[in-house]
């Protein structure tokens, strides 16, 4: 079950790998350049500069950083895939950047493909709370489930699955 507070798979800004070729880096092999594990930097958008496709965000520890997107061009226009996220470039939404590396001393991340990022239309605190609820009450394979109403742990057969979200369970 993925936990968004996991510092390995969801590192804060200061926990990100650097582009310094460190052979002991747990994230990627500096010789082959291949990733050893998957990771994602989460940040809540605090400022948006649309014409330049640039935004500022803060990570879960409150550290501020800048992200600049460099989309692909096709006949002097942005490709359709590159503009799909622009409507979600809103203050308060959560930015997820896959395989982010801290290669700038001034906390600027240059994203060369906009598809390396995802914008979730929720504030980061709500996203983290949803993740905590899912981890606590969700359908973990082979474990007892916790009633989302009273908090009692029971076998799956003794609970009803929520018909709306299909994640939480309730007592009969």
Secondary structure as the mmCIF struct_conf table of DSSP 4:
data_model
#
loop_
_struct_conf.conf_type_id
_struct_conf.id
_struct_conf.beg_label_comp_id
_struct_conf.beg_label_asym_id
_struct_conf.beg_label_seq_id
_struct_conf.end_label_comp_id
_struct_conf.end_label_asym_id
_struct_conf.end_label_seq_id
TURN_TY1_P TURN_TY1_P1 UNK A 4 UNK A 5
TURN_TY1_P TURN_TY1_P2 UNK A 7 UNK A 9
BEND BEND1 UNK A 10 UNK A 10
HELX_RH_3T_P HELX_RH_3T_P1 UNK A 13 UNK A 15
BEND BEND2 UNK A 16 UNK A 16
HELX_LH_PP_P HELX_LH_PP_P1 UNK A 17 UNK A 17
STRN STRN1 UNK A 18 UNK A 18
BEND BEND3 UNK A 19 UNK A 20
TURN_TY1_P TURN_TY1_P3 UNK A 23 UNK A 24
BEND BEND4 UNK A 26 UNK A 27
STRN STRN2 UNK A 28 UNK A 28
TURN_TY1_P TURN_TY1_P4 UNK A 30 UNK A 32
STRN STRN3 UNK A 35 UNK A 35
BEND BEND5 UNK A 36 UNK A 37
STRN STRN4 UNK A 40 UNK A 49
TURN_TY1_P TURN_TY1_P5 UNK A 50 UNK A 53
STRN STRN5 UNK A 54 UNK A 58
TURN_TY1_P TURN_TY1_P6 UNK A 60 UNK A 61
STRN STRN6 UNK A 64 UNK A 69
STRN STRN7 UNK A 73 UNK A 74
TURN_TY1_P TURN_TY1_P7 UNK A 75 UNK A 76
STRN STRN8 UNK A 77 UNK A 78
HELX_RH_AL_P HELX_RH_AL_P1 UNK A 80 UNK A 83
TURN_TY1_P TURN_TY1_P8 UNK A 84 UNK A 85
HELX_RH_3T_P HELX_RH_3T_P2 UNK A 86 UNK A 88
TURN_TY1_P TURN_TY1_P9 UNK A 91 UNK A 92
HELX_LH_PP_P HELX_LH_PP_P2 UNK A 93 UNK A 93
STRN STRN9 UNK A 94 UNK A 98
TURN_TY1_P TURN_TY1_P10 UNK A 99 UNK A 99
STRN STRN10 UNK A 102 UNK A 102
TURN_TY1_P TURN_TY1_P11 UNK A 105 UNK A 106
STRN STRN11 UNK A 108 UNK A 111
BEND BEND6 UNK A 112 UNK A 112
HELX_RH_3T_P HELX_RH_3T_P3 UNK A 114 UNK A 116
STRN STRN12 UNK A 117 UNK A 120
BEND BEND7 UNK A 121 UNK A 122
HELX_RH_AL_P HELX_RH_AL_P2 UNK A 124 UNK A 137
BEND BEND8 UNK A 138 UNK A 138
TURN_TY1_P TURN_TY1_P12 UNK A 141 UNK A 142
BEND BEND9 UNK A 143 UNK A 143
STRN STRN13 UNK A 145 UNK A 146
STRN STRN14 UNK A 147 UNK A 147
TURN_TY1_P TURN_TY1_P13 UNK A 148 UNK A 150
STRN STRN15 UNK A 153 UNK A 154
HELX_RH_3T_P HELX_RH_3T_P4 UNK A 156 UNK A 158
STRN STRN16 UNK A 159 UNK A 161
HELX_LH_PP_P HELX_LH_PP_P3 UNK A 162 UNK A 162
TURN_TY1_P TURN_TY1_P14 UNK A 163 UNK A 165
BEND BEND10 UNK A 166 UNK A 167
STRN STRN17 UNK A 169 UNK A 171
#
